Each structure stands twice: as structure tokens, then as C-alpha cells.
Amino acid sequence: MFWIPYTVLGFAGALFLYRLLRGPSVPDRVFALDGVLVTVMSGILVGAADRATTVALIAVLLVALVGFVATAALARYVERRGA
């Protein structure tokens, strides 16, 4: 029964990747990158629930930390650029 969240997350990830590649502006691409990261974290959590394990929680924490740092750096870039 876990195919439903995998399908929804795959569709959402594809839409975010489209926006990341075709975004008209840098802020749109930053938002899309955040969406991709949230989708990846959600997929890891669904996989952990599917396998009934908590080992993947470390991976989710790592992706969240990298995503936060990347978002902060890109926000600073957008602020300085004036986009």
C-alpha cells in the first residue's frame, strides 16, 4: 500500500525539478530546490515507515541540515544580486 505515497512524491519531485530547471528567476529556483529537498526527505521517511526502521532518520537529518545551509547561501546570493 506504500505505492501511493511513492507515486505522489515522485510526481511532486518531477514538478519541482521542472521548476528548478525552467524557473524564470533565481528565487523560483531556490524555492524549487527547497521543494526537492522536502520531497527527498519525505521519500526517505516513507521508506523508513515501509521497512519499519529508524536508521533512515539520520539521513533525513543530514538532508535537512544541508538544505538549510544551501537555502541560506542562496538567499544571501539572491539578496546581493537584487533579483
PyRosetta script that sets phi, psi and omega in degrees:
from pyrosetta import init, pose_from_sequence

init()
pose = pose_from_sequence("MFWIPYTVLGFAGALFLYRLLRGPSVPDRVFALDGVLVTVMSGILVGAADRATTVALIAVLLVALVGFVATAALARYVERRGA")
pose.set_psi(1, -5.2)
pose.set_omega(1, -179.5)
pose.set_phi(2, -80.9)
pose.set_psi(2, 3.2)
pose.set_omega(2, 178.9)
pose.set_phi(3, -72.3)
pose.set_psi(3, -24.3)
pose.set_omega(3, -179.7)
pose.set_phi(4, -66.7)
pose.set_psi(4, -51.8)
pose.set_omega(4, 177.9)
pose.set_phi(5, -65.2)
pose.set_psi(5, -33.9)
pose.set_omega(5, 177.1)
pose.set_phi(6, -62.9)
pose.set_psi(6, -39.9)
pose.set_omega(6, 179.5)
pose.set_phi(7, -66.6)
pose.set_psi(7, -45.9)
pose.set_omega(7, 180.0)
pose.set_phi(8, -63.9)
pose.set_psi(8, -43.2)
pose.set_omega(8, 179.1)
pose.set_phi(9, -66.9)
pose.set_psi(9, -36.6)
pose.set_omega(9, 176.7)
pose.set_phi(10, -64.2)
pose.set_psi(10, -41.7)
pose.set_omega(10, 178.1)
pose.set_phi(11, -65.9)
pose.set_psi(11, -44.5)
pose.set_omega(11, 179.0)
pose.set_phi(12, -63.6)
pose.set_psi(12, -41.5)
pose.set_omega(12, 178.3)
pose.set_phi(13, -62.7)
pose.set_psi(13, -39.4)
pose.set_omega(13, 178.3)
pose.set_phi(14, -64.7)
pose.set_psi(14, -40.8)
pose.set_omega(14, 178.3)
pose.set_phi(15, -66.5)
pose.set_psi(15, -40.6)
pose.set_omega(15, 177.4)
pose.set_phi(16, -65.4)
pose.set_psi(16, -39.9)
pose.set_omega(16, 177.5)
pose.set_phi(17, -64.7)
pose.set_psi(17, -37.6)
pose.set_omega(17, 175.9)
pose.set_phi(18, -61.0)
pose.set_psi(18, -45.5)
pose.set_omega(18, 179.5)
pose.set_phi(19, -66.3)
pose.set_psi(19, -34.6)
pose.set_omega(19, 178.7)
pose.set_phi(20, -65.5)
pose.set_psi(20, -40.2)
pose.set_omega(20, -178.2)
pose.set_phi(21, -82.2)
pose.set_psi(21, -33.2)
pose.set_omega(21, -173.7)
pose.set_phi(22, -110.9)
pose.set_psi(22, 7.3)
pose.set_omega(22, -176.7)
pose.set_phi(23, -56.7)
pose.set_psi(23, 136.6)
pose.set_omega(23, -177.5)
pose.set_phi(24, -72.8)
pose.set_psi(24, -20.4)
pose.set_omega(24, -178.0)
pose.set_phi(25, -139.6)
pose.set_psi(25, 166.7)
pose.set_omega(25, -179.7)
pose.set_phi(26, -65.7)
pose.set_psi(26, -43.1)
pose.set_omega(26, 177.2)
pose.set_phi(27, -59.3)
pose.set_psi(27, -35.0)
pose.set_omega(27, 175.9)
pose.set_phi(28, -63.1)
pose.set_psi(28, -39.5)
pose.set_omega(28, 179.7)
pose.set_phi(29, -69.9)
pose.set_psi(29, -35.8)
pose.set_omega(29, 176.7)
pose.set_phi(30, -64.6)
pose.set_psi(30, -43.6)
pose.set_omega(30, 177.5)
pose.set_phi(31, -61.9)
pose.set_psi(31, -41.2)
pose.set_omega(31, 179.0)
pose.set_phi(32, -65.7)
pose.set_psi(32, -37.8)
pose.set_omega(32, 177.3)
pose.set_phi(33, -63.5)
pose.set_psi(33, -40.8)
pose.set_omega(33, 175.1)
pose.set_phi(34, -61.6)
pose.set_psi(34, -40.7)
pose.set_omega(34, 178.3)
pose.set_phi(35, -64.1)
pose.set_psi(35, -40.0)
pose.set_omega(35, 177.4)
pose.set_phi(36, -63.1)
pose.set_psi(36, -43.5)
pose.set_omega(36, -179.9)
pose.set_phi(37, -64.0)
pose.set_psi(37, -41.2)
pose.set_omega(37, 177.8)
pose.set_phi(38, -65.8)
pose.set_psi(38, -37.6)
pose.set_omega(38, 177.9)
pose.set_phi(39, -65.7)
pose.set_psi(39, -41.0)
pose.set_omega(39, 177.6)
pose.set_phi(40, -63.9)
pose.set_psi(40, -44.9)
pose.set_omega(40, 178.7)
pose.set_phi(41, -61.9)
pose.set_psi(41, -41.1)
pose.set_omega(41, 178.6)
pose.set_phi(42, -64.5)
pose.set_psi(42, -39.6)
pose.set_omega(42, 177.4)
pose.set_phi(43, -63.5)
pose.set_psi(43, -40.0)
pose.set_omega(43, 177.6)
pose.set_phi(44, -64.3)
pose.set_psi(44, -40.9)
pose.set_omega(44, 179.5)
pose.set_phi(45, -67.8)
pose.set_psi(45, -38.2)
pose.set_omega(45, 176.4)
pose.set_phi(46, -64.9)
pose.set_psi(46, -41.0)
pose.set_omega(46, 176.8)
pose.set_phi(47, -62.9)
pose.set_psi(47, -37.8)
pose.set_omega(47, 177.4)
pose.set_phi(48, -66.2)
pose.set_psi(48, -39.4)
pose.set_omega(48, 177.6)
pose.set_phi(49, -68.4)
pose.set_psi(49, -35.2)
pose.set_omega(49, 179.2)
pose.set_phi(50, -65.0)
pose.set_psi(50, -39.7)
pose.set_omega(50, -178.7)
pose.set_phi(51, -93.2)
pose.set_psi(51, -2.0)
pose.set_omega(51, 179.5)
pose.set_phi(52, 54.9)
pose.set_psi(52, 51.5)
pose.set_omega(52, 178.6)
pose.set_phi(53, -134.0)
pose.set_psi(53, 158.3)
pose.set_omega(53, 178.9)
pose.set_phi(54, -112.3)
pose.set_psi(54, 5.9)
pose.set_omega(54, -178.4)
pose.set_phi(55, -64.3)
pose.set_psi(55, -33.3)
pose.set_omega(55, -175.8)
pose.set_phi(56, -72.0)
pose.set_psi(56, -11.7)
pose.set_omega(56, -178.9)
pose.set_phi(57, -64.9)
pose.set_psi(57, -29.6)
pose.set_omega(57, 176.2)
pose.set_phi(58, -66.4)
pose.set_psi(58, -40.2)
pose.set_omega(58, 178.2)
pose.set_phi(59, -64.5)
pose.set_psi(59, -39.4)
pose.set_omega(59, 178.4)
pose.set_phi(60, -64.9)
pose.set_psi(60, -41.7)
pose.set_omega(60, 177.7)
pose.set_phi(61, -62.2)
pose.set_psi(61, -41.8)
pose.set_omega(61, 179.1)
pose.set_phi(62, -64.4)
pose.set_psi(62, -44.8)
pose.set_omega(62, 178.6)
pose.set_phi(63, -63.9)
pose.set_psi(63, -38.5)
pose.set_omega(63, 179.2)
pose.set_phi(64, -65.0)
pose.set_psi(64, -41.5)
pose.set_omega(64, 179.4)
pose.set_phi(65, -66.8)
pose.set_psi(65, -43.7)
pose.set_omega(65, 177.9)
pose.set_phi(66, -64.0)
pose.set_psi(66, -40.2)
pose.set_omega(66, 178.6)
pose.set_phi(67, -64.0)
pose.set_psi(67, -39.4)
pose.set_omega(67, 178.6)
pose.set_phi(68, -64.4)
pose.set_psi(68, -45.7)
pose.set_omega(68, -179.9)
pose.set_phi(69, -64.5)
pose.set_psi(69, -42.0)
pose.set_omega(69, 179.3)
pose.set_phi(70, -64.7)
pose.set_psi(70, -41.0)
pose.set_omega(70, 179.1)
pose.set_phi(71, -65.3)
pose.set_psi(71, -42.2)
pose.set_omega(71, 178.6)
pose.set_phi(72, -63.5)
pose.set_psi(72, -42.4)
pose.set_omega(72, 179.6)
pose.set_phi(73, -66.4)
pose.set_psi(73, -43.1)
pose.set_omega(73, 179.5)
pose.set_phi(74, -68.9)
pose.set_psi(74, -33.9)
pose.set_omega(74, 176.3)
pose.set_phi(75, -65.3)
pose.set_psi(75, -39.3)
pose.set_omega(75, 176.4)
pose.set_phi(76, -64.4)
pose.set_psi(76, -40.6)
pose.set_omega(76, 178.3)
pose.set_phi(77, -62.7)
pose.set_psi(77, -45.3)
pose.set_omega(77, -179.1)
pose.set_phi(78, -65.9)
pose.set_psi(78, -38.6)
pose.set_omega(78, 179.7)
pose.set_phi(79, -64.3)
pose.set_psi(79, -43.2)
pose.set_omega(79, 179.8)
pose.set_phi(80, -70.8)
pose.set_psi(80, -33.2)
pose.set_omega(80, -178.5)
pose.set_phi(81, -75.1)
pose.set_psi(81, -30.8)
pose.set_omega(81, 179.8)
pose.set_phi(82, 80.0)
pose.set_psi(82, 34.0)
pose.set_omega(82, -177.5)
pose.set_phi(83, -80.7)
pose.dump_pdb("model.pdb")
